[in-house]
């Protein structure tokens, strides 16, 4: 008989086919999620023209999905710790695939907004769950890299939306790019079969044989025994009220700082993703050229996410984030000034790297900050509260666009949140949390399940 700390086993495991499989499926899910989210901004000029809506009303239409994302992130992030992460992810895929496709059949702003709200529940709910999934099953030495590499699929989905938009919208109309979003619903059976269930959840449910199967694939050196006892630190225990635990053990102040950071970051991300195409078109670029800026934005996001994850595994992730948010403020501000086209493309790429890319690194930081059993809850609440920034962004920038202000003022409004995010990240009390977690993980106060 042996006592196995599943958290410690996961931390020390070497990367193998099991980890590659988790990375593959989580990345595929995020690519689909990123496509569904980006498609509204890609099609926005065409939707505004066909439905005859103003810039401010269009901002409300885009925000309907983001409003749904706020509820989805909080509810489906929290419920995953109770029904299992795998089932929660499957529910999210069904929601964002089906209702994004149905939005493509809408003929008026109200039906469109209702469908996008329901799709937003899935789009918002899947993010905290896949981040928690990837964090739990990644070896500690490459955890930030794995999470950010997986989450770079979000930017790949945005690029896919831009590429399909350039080919489909002018030929078949804006509805075509929404209808294409229904395809991922076919992946649900494969996701349910391929993704491992959360280990604290399996311990809580006493599903020992399934847990053993995961452990032997995750770490081949582990040899399952009939009397094995499986433990998790008390800080990772699923017992109790998970929402209350976000404010225990010295996490309260830092939890609020995470919420502020997510708010500011998501404001910048959705301001750019919703209005970059329209702003560039109004600046004199054709629709095709404006969509190219979206491609560059999301390509920069991939570089920022992977590069930021690489840096976070080698340096203090908190300091990396402070630098990335500072870069976001500078690059977005400069977008509003007249510069050569080559420089403009560079600035758009940097903006993507330091907003979308930084968002992904921020998710990774939150995933490492919270204990395993409340990880999806912690990320879900941070993401959900942050969604209010995402909801406000299209409306605020849409109002500014409708006021026909100079281009630089529109981009200045997008850049201000970067400075606030720098302050919020710098105030996160990482050291205090670490000490509390270590104390809570002391021997003798861990949850234990014995195999029978």
C-alpha positions in Angstrom: 0.0 0.0 0.0 1.2 3.5 -0.8 0.0 7.0 -0.2 -0.2 9.2 -3.3 -0.5 13.0 -3.4 -2.1 13.4 -6.8 -1.2 17.1 -6.9 2.5 16.3 -6.3 2.4 13.5 -8.9 1.0 15.9 -11.5 3.6 18.5 -10.7 6.6 16.2 -11.1 5.3 14.2 -14.2 7.3 14.3 -17.4 5.6 15.5 -20.6 4.2 12.6 -22.6 1.4 11.5 -24.9 -1.2 12.0 -22.1 -0.2 15.7 -21.7 -0.1 16.2 -25.4 -3.7 14.8 -25.7 -5.0 17.1 -23.0 -3.2 20.0 -24.7 -4.6 19.1 -28.2 -8.3 18.9 -27.1 -8.1 22.0 -24.9 -6.5 23.9 -27.8 -9.2 22.7 -30.3 -11.9 23.8 -27.9 -10.3 27.2 -27.5 -9.9 27.6 -31.3 -13.6 27.0 -31.7 -14.4 29.4 -28.8 -12.1 32.1 -30.3 -13.8 31.8 -33.7 -17.3 32.2 -32.1 -16.2 35.2 -30.2 -14.3 37.0 -33.0 -16.9 36.3 -35.7 -19.2 39.2 -34.5 -16.5 41.8 -34.9 -15.5 40.4 -38.3 -19.0 40.7 -39.6 -20.0 43.9 -37.8 -19.7 46.3 -40.8 -21.9 44.0 -42.9 -24.4 43.5 -40.1 -24.7 47.2 -39.5 -25.3 47.8 -43.2 -27.9 45.1 -43.7 -29.9 45.7 -40.5 -29.5 49.4 -40.6 -28.2 49.9 -37.0 -26.2 52.7 -35.6 -22.7 52.3 -34.2 -24.0 52.6 -30.6 -26.8 50.0 -31.2 -24.2 47.7 -32.9 -22.1 48.0 -29.7 -25.1 46.7 -27.7 -25.5 43.8 -30.2 -21.9 42.8 -29.8 -22.1 43.1 -26.0 -25.0 40.7 -25.8 -22.6 37.8 -26.2 -20.3 39.3 -23.7 -23.1 39.8 -21.2 -23.8 36.1 -21.6 -20.1 35.3 -21.1 -20.2 37.0 -17.7 -22.9 34.7 -16.4 -21.4 31.7 -18.2 -18.0 32.2 -16.7 -19.4 32.5 -13.2 -22.0 29.8 -13.3 -20.4 27.2 -15.5 -17.0 27.8 -13.9 -18.5 27.2 -10.4 -20.8 24.3 -11.3 -17.8 22.4 -12.9 -16.4 21.9 -9.4 -19.7 20.1 -8.6 -20.8 18.2 -11.7 -17.3 17.5 -13.1 -15.2 19.6 -15.5 -15.6 17.3 -18.5 -19.4 17.5 -18.5 -19.3 21.3 -18.0 -17.0 21.7 -21.0 -19.3 19.6 -23.2 -22.3 21.8 -22.2 -20.4 24.9 -23.1 -19.4 23.6 -26.5 -23.1 22.8 -27.2 -24.2 26.3 -26.2 -21.7 28.3 -28.2 -21.9 26.2 -31.3 -25.7 25.9 -31.6 -26.6 29.5 -30.7 -23.8 31.1 -32.7 -25.1 29.3 -35.8 -28.7 30.3 -35.0 -27.5 34.0 -34.7 -26.6 33.7 -38.4 -30.3 33.1 -39.2 -31.4 36.3 -37.4 -33.0 39.0 -39.4 -33.3 41.7 -36.7 -31.1 43.1 -34.0 -33.2 41.7 -31.1 -33.2 38.0 -32.3 -29.5 38.3 -33.1 -28.7 39.7 -29.6 -30.8 37.0 -27.9 -28.9 34.2 -29.7 -25.6 35.8 -29.0 -26.4 36.1 -25.3 -27.1 32.3 -25.2 -24.0 31.6 -27.1 -22.1 33.8 -24.7 -23.0 31.5 -21.8 -20.9 28.7 -23.5 -18.1 31.0 -24.7 -17.6 32.4 -21.2 -18.1 29.1 -19.4 -15.6 27.1 -21.4 -12.6 29.4 -20.7 -12.1 28.9 -16.9 -12.7 25.2 -17.3 -10.1 24.5 -20.0 -7.6 26.7 -18.2 -8.2 24.8 -14.9 -8.0 21.5 -16.9 -4.7 22.4 -18.5 -3.2 23.8 -15.3 -4.1 20.7 -13.3 -2.6 18.2 -15.8 0.5 20.2 -16.8 4.0 19.4 -15.3 4.9 22.2 -13.0 8.1 23.1 -14.9 6.3 23.9 -18.1 2.9 24.8 -16.7 2.7 28.5 -17.9 4.0 27.5 -21.3 1.4 24.7 -21.6 -1.5 27.0 -20.6 -0.5 29.9 -22.8 0.2 27.6 -25.7 -3.2 26.1 -25.3 -4.9 29.4 -24.9 -3.1 30.8 -28.1 -5.8 28.8 -29.8 -8.1 31.7 -29.0 -6.1 33.9 -31.3 -5.9 31.1 -33.9 -9.7 31.1 -33.8 -9.7 34.8 -34.4 -7.4 34.5 -37.4 -9.7 31.7 -38.8 -12.7 34.0 -38.5 -10.8 36.7 -40.3 -9.7 34.4 -43.1 -13.2 32.9 -43.6 -14.7 36.3 -43.3 -12.6 37.6 -46.2 -13.6 34.6 -48.4 -17.3 34.1 -47.3 -18.8 37.5 -46.4 -18.5 39.1 -49.8 -19.7 36.0 -51.6 -22.4 34.5 -49.3 -23.1 37.3 -46.8 -22.4 37.7 -43.1 -24.7 34.8 -42.1 -22.3 32.2 -43.6 -19.5 32.8 -41.1 -22.0 32.3 -38.2 -23.5 29.1 -39.7 -20.0 27.7 -39.9 -19.7 28.0 -36.1 -22.2 25.1 -35.6 -19.6 22.5 -36.7 -17.9 22.1 -33.3 -21.0 20.5 -31.8 -19.8 17.3 -33.6 -16.8 17.2 -31.3 -18.7 16.7 -28.1 -18.6 12.9 -28.1 -14.8 12.9 -28.7 -14.3 15.5 -25.9 -16.3 13.4 -23.4 -14.3 10.3 -24.3 -10.8 11.9 -24.5 -10.6 14.5 -21.8 -9.6 13.3 -18.3 -11.9 14.2 -15.4 -10.5 16.5 -12.6 -8.6 14.5 -10.0 -10.1 16.3 -6.9 -13.6 15.6 -8.3 -12.8 11.9 -8.8 -11.5 11.7 -5.2 -14.6 13.4 -3.9 -16.8 11.0 -5.9 -14.7 8.0 -4.9 -14.2 7.0 -8.6 -10.9 5.3 -7.8 -10.4 3.1 -10.8 -10.8 6.1 -13.2 -8.4 8.0 -11.1 -5.8 5.2 -11.2 -6.1 5.1 -15.0 -5.4 8.8 -15.3 -2.4 8.6 -12.9 -0.8 5.7 -14.8 -1.1 7.6 -18.1 0.0 10.9 -16.6 3.0 9.4 -14.9 4.0 5.9 -16.3 6.4 5.3 -13.3 3.3 5.1 -11.0 2.2 1.5 -10.4 -1.3 1.2 -9.1 -1.8 -1.0 -6.0 -5.0 -2.4 -4.5 -4.6 -0.5 -1.2 -3.4 2.8 -2.5 -4.5 5.9 -0.6 -5.0 9.1 -2.7 -4.6 12.5 -1.0 -4.8 16.1 -1.9 -3.7 19.0 0.3 -6.4 20.7 2.4 -6.0 23.8 0.3 -7.0 21.7 -2.7 -9.9 20.0 -1.0 -13.3 20.3 -2.8 -15.1 20.3 0.6 -16.9 23.4 1.8 -18.1 26.5 -0.1 -15.7 27.2 -3.0 -16.8 30.8 -3.5 -16.0 31.6 0.1 -12.6 30.0 -0.2 -11.6 32.6 -2.8 -11.4 35.0 0.2 -9.7 32.7 2.7 -6.1 32.1 3.5 -5.0 35.6 2.6 -6.5 35.4 -0.9 -9.2 38.1 -0.4 -7.4 41.3 -1.5 -5.6 39.6 -4.3 -8.9 38.1 -5.6 -10.2 41.6 -5.9 -7.0 42.7 -7.7 -7.5 39.8 -10.1 -11.0 40.9 -10.8 -9.8 44.5 -11.6 -7.1 43.2 -13.8 -9.4 40.9 -15.7 -11.9 43.8 -16.1 -9.2 46.1 -17.6 -7.7 43.5 -19.8 -11.0 42.3 -21.2 -12.0 45.9 -21.9 -9.0 46.3 -24.1 -9.4 42.9 -25.8 -13.0 43.4 -26.8 -12.7 47.1 -27.6 -10.1 46.0 -30.2 -11.8 42.8 -31.4 -15.2 44.6 -31.8 -14.1 47.9 -33.4 -10.7 47.5 -35.0 -12.2 46.5 -38.4 -14.7 49.4 -38.4 -12.1 51.9 -37.2 -9.7 50.9 -39.9 -12.4 50.9 -42.5 -13.4 54.4 -41.5 -9.8 55.5 -41.7 -9.9 54.7 -45.4 -8.9 51.1 -45.6 -11.0 48.6 -47.6 -12.9 45.8 -45.9 -10.3 43.3 -47.0 -7.4 45.5 -45.7 -9.3 46.1 -42.4 -9.7 42.4 -41.9 -6.0 42.0 -42.5 -5.4 44.1 -39.4 -7.5 41.6 -37.5 -5.2 38.8 -38.8 -2.2 40.7 -37.6 -3.8 41.4 -34.2 -4.4 37.7 -33.6 -1.1 36.6 -35.0 0.5 39.0 -32.5 -1.7 37.5 -29.8 -0.2 34.0 -30.5 3.3 35.4 -30.3 2.4 37.3 -27.1 0.8 34.3 -25.4 3.5 31.8 -26.2 6.3 34.3 -25.6 4.6 35.5 -22.4 4.2 31.9 -21.2 7.9 31.1 -22.0 9.0 34.2 -20.0 6.6 33.3 -17.1 8.2 29.9 -16.7 11.6 31.5 -16.5 10.9 34.7 -14.6 8.4 36.0 -12.1 5.0 35.8 -13.9 3.8 38.8 -12.0 6.7 41.0 -13.3 6.1 39.6 -16.9 2.5 40.7 -16.7 3.3 44.2 -15.5 5.7 44.6 -18.5 3.1 43.3 -21.0 0.3 45.6 -19.7 2.7 48.6 -20.0 3.4 47.6 -23.6 -0.3 47.4 -24.3 -0.8 51.0 -23.1 1.9 52.3 -25.4 1.1 50.3 -28.5 -2.7 51.0 -28.4 -2.1 54.7 -27.9 0.2 54.9 -30.9 -2.4 53.2 -33.1 -4.4 56.4 -33.2 -1.5 58.4 -34.7 -0.6 58.6 -38.4 2.4 56.3 -39.1 3.6 54.4 -42.1 1.6 51.3 -43.0 4.5 48.9 -42.0 4.8 50.6 -38.6 1.0 50.4 -38.2 1.0 46.7 -38.8 3.8 46.3 -36.2 1.8 48.3 -33.7 -1.3 46.2 -34.3 0.7 43.1 -33.8 2.2 44.4 -30.5 -1.3 45.4 -29.4 -2.5 41.9 -30.0 0.5 40.4 -28.2 0.0 42.7 -25.2 -3.8 42.5 -24.9 -5.1 39.1 -26.1 -1.7 37.5 -25.4 -1.6 39.1 -21.9 -5.1 38.0 -21.2 -4.0 34.4 -21.7 -1.0 34.9 -19.4 -3.3 36.4 -16.8 -5.5 33.3 -17.0 -2.3 31.2 -16.4 -1.4 33.4 -13.4 -4.9 33.0 -11.9 -4.7 29.2 -12.6 -1.5 29.0 -10.6 -2.7 31.3 -7.8 -5.8 29.3 -6.8 -5.8 25.8 -5.2 -6.7 22.9 -7.5 -10.3 22.3 -6.2 -11.4 25.9 -6.5 -9.3 26.7 -9.6 -12.2 26.7 -12.0 -14.3 28.7 -9.5 -11.5 31.3 -9.0 -10.8 31.7 -12.7 -14.6 31.7 -13.4 -15.3 34.5 -11.0 -12.3 36.6 -12.2 -13.3 36.0 -15.8 -17.0 36.6 -15.0 -16.4 39.9 -13.2 -14.0 40.9 -15.9 -16.7 40.3 -18.4 -18.4 43.6 -17.3 -15.3 45.3 -18.8 -15.9 43.3 -22.0 -19.6 44.2 -22.0 -18.8 47.9 -21.6 -16.0 48.1 -24.2 -18.1 47.7 -27.4 -20.7 50.1 -26.0 -18.3 52.8 -24.8 -16.2 52.7 -28.0 -19.3 52.5 -30.1 -20.5 55.7 -28.5 -17.2 57.4 -29.2 -17.3 56.2 -32.8 -20.8 57.6 -33.1 -19.6 60.9 -31.8 -17.1 61.0 -34.7 -14.2 61.9 -32.4 -10.6 61.9 -33.8 -9.1 58.4 -34.3 -6.5 59.0 -31.6 -9.1 59.6 -28.9 -10.8 56.3 -29.7 -7.6 54.4 -29.2 -6.6 56.5 -26.1 -9.9 55.4 -24.5 -8.8 51.7 -25.2 -5.3 52.3 -23.7 -6.2 53.8 -20.3 -7.2 50.5 -18.7 -3.7 49.2 -19.3 -2.3 51.6 -16.7 -4.9 50.5 -14.2 -4.1 46.9 -14.9 -0.4 47.5 -14.2 -1.3 48.9 -10.7 -3.7 46.0 -9.9 -1.2 43.3 -10.9 1.6 44.9 -8.8 -0.7 44.8 -5.8 -1.4 41.0 -6.0 0.0 39.5 -2.8 1.5 36.4 -4.2 3.9 35.8 -1.3 1.2 36.0 1.4 -0.9 33.4 -0.5 2.0 31.0 -0.9 2.7 31.0 2.8 -1.0 30.4 3.6 -1.2 27.6 1.1 1.9 25.9 2.6 0.4 26.2 6.1 -2.9 24.7 4.9 -1.0 21.9 3.2 0.7 20.7 6.4 0.7 17.0 7.0 -2.4 15.5 8.7 -5.0 17.9 7.2 -5.3 16.5 3.7 -8.3 14.8 2.2 -7.6 11.1 1.7 -9.4 8.4 -0.2 -8.3 4.8 0.1 -8.6 2.4 -2.9 -10.7 -0.6 -2.2 
